[in-house]
Amino acid sequence: MNEKREAFEDLWGKLLSRHPKRIWQAFAALDIDQKQAVQEHLGRMIHEPGWQPEQRISAQAALDAITISKD
């Protein structure tokens, strides 16, 4: 597996971990455009059909952690 793919999988593993500190640390390391893209994708995971219930829960936990940490 190449480094970019591993980094991508590591990022999403942290973002969907349901551990607020890990989520925030991963999110904080992104640039502004990446942060926006991540938030939009998490929103799609929550609201669009085709995602498994556990994926929706993880996406909501990520958005909650990101939102709480911004306040």
C-alpha positions, 0 to 999 in steps of 0.5 A: 500500500502506498503512503498516501493511501495509508495516511488517508486510511489512518485519518479516517480511522481516527475521524471515525474512531468515536474517541473525541480526542483522536477525532479532534487531533486528526481534524486539527491537523487538516487545512481549511479546505480539507476540514470543510471537505471532511465536515461535508462528507461526514454530513453526507454519511449521516443524512444520505442513504447507503451508509450503515447504522454504525457508520452513521453513529461514527460520523455523528460522533466525529461531527459532535467532537469537531463542533464541541472542540470549536466552541 
